[in-house]
Amino acid sequence: MANDDTLERIDRGIQTLRIEFERFFAGGTRVPPEDLRLKLALDLRNLRNSNITSAADNFRLSTLEARFNTYNELFNRRLREREEGRTAAAMAAHESAHPETPRFDASAGITLGTSAPMEAVEALFDSMYRNATNRKVDLDSFRNYLTQQVDGIRQKTGCEEVQFRITMEDGKPRLKAKPINTARQSSRPSA
């Protein structure tokens, strides 16, 4: 009977520990509930070292230990992430302040269809005119030029999209275009 009371107390303690840690991570408390965690670990260790004769009590103790260890690992990982500044909010702030890779890479190729996103046009424009000393083209006229090129290549080849990339030839940037997803001509059976 004493084991039943102890197991019930540990079960309630694990639930309280989970709630207290969630409050801590949500900012409701300033200090993690380490004292409760240490007390539960000690209670589990003491109960494991006692002679439990009932198979049901032994099974319940194993279940409680597994649940406590799972929460313990989760809390340790979340505490470590918080200390290292790897929380979701910190990661989002870091990514917005330090973008990893550009969304459009003009040397690898940027595909344009019926519309030309401004970011894509800017990436091509920057790569094309980055080192130009006397730039004769502005961003809007470059966008209009790309739109005309896409329309002309689509009409000529029947493709759905056109990939543009910047290459270097004789030390000068060159804009290369390649049709993508060329529509197949329907073949008619001969009569």
C-alpha positions in Angstrom: 0.0 0.0 0.0 2.9 2.3 0.7 4.2 1.8 -2.8 0.8 2.8 -4.3 0.9 6.1 -2.4 4.5 6.8 -3.4 3.8 5.9 -7.1 0.7 8.2 -7.1 2.7 11.0 -5.5 5.5 10.5 -8.2 2.9 10.5 -11.0 1.4 13.8 -9.7 4.9 15.2 -9.3 5.8 14.4 -13.0 2.7 16.2 -14.1 3.5 19.2 -12.0 7.1 19.1 -13.3 5.9 19.2 -16.9 3.6 22.1 -16.1 6.2 24.1 -14.2 8.7 23.6 -17.0 6.2 24.8 -19.6 5.5 27.9 -17.4 9.2 28.5 -17.3 9.7 28.2 -21.1 6.6 30.4 -21.6 8.2 33.1 -19.4 5.8 32.6 -16.4 8.6 31.9 -14.0 12.2 33.0 -14.0 13.9 29.9 -12.6 13.4 26.4 -13.9 12.0 23.9 -11.4 15.2 22.1 -10.7 14.4 21.3 -7.0 11.3 19.4 -8.1 13.2 17.6 -10.8 15.9 16.5 -8.3 13.3 15.4 -5.7 11.5 13.3 -8.3 14.8 11.7 -9.5 15.7 10.9 -5.9 12.2 9.4 -5.2 12.4 7.2 -8.3 15.8 6.0 -7.4 14.8 5.2 -3.8 11.7 3.4 -5.0 13.7 1.4 -7.5 16.1 0.3 -4.8 13.3 -0.9 -2.5 11.9 -4.4 -2.8 8.8 -4.1 -5.0 7.1 -7.5 -5.1 4.0 -6.7 -7.2 4.4 -7.0 -10.9 1.8 -4.2 -11.4 3.7 -1.8 -9.2 7.0 -2.7 -10.9 5.4 -2.0 -14.3 3.9 1.3 -13.1 7.3 2.3 -11.7 9.0 1.5 -15.1 6.4 3.5 -16.9 6.8 6.5 -14.6 10.6 6.3 -14.9 10.3 6.2 -18.7 8.0 9.3 -18.7 10.3 11.2 -16.3 13.4 10.4 -18.4 11.6 11.5 -21.6 10.5 14.8 -20.0 14.0 15.2 -18.5 15.7 14.8 -21.9 13.2 17.2 -23.5 13.7 19.8 -20.8 17.5 19.5 -21.0 17.5 20.0 -24.7 15.2 23.0 -24.5 17.3 24.5 -21.8 20.5 24.0 -23.8 18.8 25.5 -26.9 17.7 28.5 -24.8 21.2 29.0 -23.4 22.7 28.8 -26.8 20.2 31.2 -28.3 18.6 28.5 -30.6 15.0 29.0 -29.6 12.5 29.4 -32.4 12.2 33.2 -31.9 16.0 33.6 -31.8 16.4 31.4 -34.9 13.8 33.5 -36.8 15.4 36.7 -35.8 18.9 35.4 -36.8 17.6 34.2 -40.2 15.9 37.5 -40.9 19.0 39.4 -39.9 21.5 37.1 -41.7 19.9 35.4 -44.7 21.8 32.1 -45.4 21.6 32.0 -49.2 20.1 34.3 -51.7 16.8 33.2 -53.1 17.9 33.9 -56.7 21.4 33.0 -58.0 22.1 34.7 -61.4 25.1 32.5 -62.1 23.1 29.3 -61.5 20.1 30.5 -63.5 16.9 32.3 -62.7 13.7 31.0 -64.4 11.0 33.5 -65.4 7.6 32.8 -66.8 4.7 35.1 -67.6 5.6 37.3 -64.6 9.0 38.5 -63.4 9.4 38.7 -59.7 11.2 41.9 -58.7 13.7 39.9 -56.5 14.6 37.8 -59.6 15.0 40.9 -61.8 17.1 42.6 -59.1 19.4 39.6 -58.8 20.0 39.5 -62.6 20.4 43.3 -62.7 22.9 43.3 -59.8 25.0 40.5 -61.4 24.9 42.1 -64.8 25.8 45.6 -63.8 27.5 45.2 -60.4 30.9 46.5 -61.5 29.7 48.8 -64.3 31.1 52.3 -64.0 28.8 54.0 -66.5 25.5 52.2 -66.2 23.2 53.2 -69.0 20.3 50.9 -68.0 18.1 51.3 -65.0 16.2 48.5 -63.2 12.8 49.3 -64.8 14.1 49.3 -68.3 16.0 46.0 -67.6 12.8 44.5 -66.3 11.0 45.5 -69.5 13.8 44.1 -71.6 13.6 40.7 -69.7 9.8 40.7 -70.2 10.2 41.3 -73.9 12.8 38.6 -74.2 10.6 36.1 -72.3 7.6 36.9 -74.6 9.7 36.6 -77.7 11.4 33.3 -76.8 8.0 31.8 -75.6 6.4 32.7 -79.0 9.3 31.4 -80.9 9.8 28.1 -79.1 6.5 27.4 -77.5 8.2 27.0 -74.1 6.5 27.8 -70.8 9.4 29.5 -69.1 12.9 31.0 -69.9 15.9 30.6 -67.7 18.4 33.5 -67.6 21.9 33.3 -66.2 24.9 35.6 -66.1 28.1 34.3 -67.5 31.5 36.0 -67.9 33.0 36.2 -71.4 36.1 38.2 -72.1 35.9 39.7 -68.6 32.4 41.1 -69.3 29.1 39.8 -68.0 26.7 38.3 -70.6 23.1 37.4 -70.2 22.2 34.0 -71.5 18.7 32.7 -72.1 17.5 29.1 -72.4 13.9 28.0 -73.0 12.5 25.6 -70.4 9.5 23.2 -70.6 9.1 23.3 -74.3 5.6 22.3 -75.2 5.5 19.2 -77.3 3.9 19.4 -80.7 1.0 17.1 -81.1 1.8 14.5 -83.7 -0.9 13.6 -86.1 -1.2 10.1 -87.5 -0.6 10.0 -91.2 -3.6 9.2 -93.3 
